[in-house]
């Protein structure tokens, strides 16, 4: 089964679309939808993207040092 985008329907009629690649990410998305209001979901997604970007930079630096 190929990954498909997951759409979170949040309170206040706001919809957040998230590209989901793994079962773990699907679980996180479901929990995020159930536990957090829209503004916190947005902040969580922003921070998650920033962490992934920084992790990519760190891995690139580690490859350069080898």
BELCORNOR-V61283 format. One record per pair of residues at least 4 apart in sequence whose C-alpha atoms are under 7 Angstrom apart, sorted by the first residue. I is the first residue (numbers start at 1). J is the second residue. Records with the same first field share a line. If there is no record, write none. Layout:
# BELCORNOR-V61283
I=J + J
This chain:
# BELCORNOR-V61283
3=20 + 21
4=19 + 20
5=17 + 18 + 19 + 20
6=17 + 18 + 19 + 20
7=15 + 16 + 17 + 18
8=15 + 16 + 17 + 33
9=14 + 15 + 16
10=14 + 15 + 33 + 38
11=37 + 38
20=25 + 26
21=25
22=26
23=27
24=28
25=29
26=30
27=31
28=32
29=33
30=34
31=35
32=36 + 41
36=40 + 41
37=41
38=42
39=43
40=44
41=45
42=46
43=47
44=48
45=49
46=50
47=51
48=52
49=53
50=54
51=55
52=56
53=57
54=58
55=59
56=60
57=61
58=62
59=63
60=64
61=65
62=66
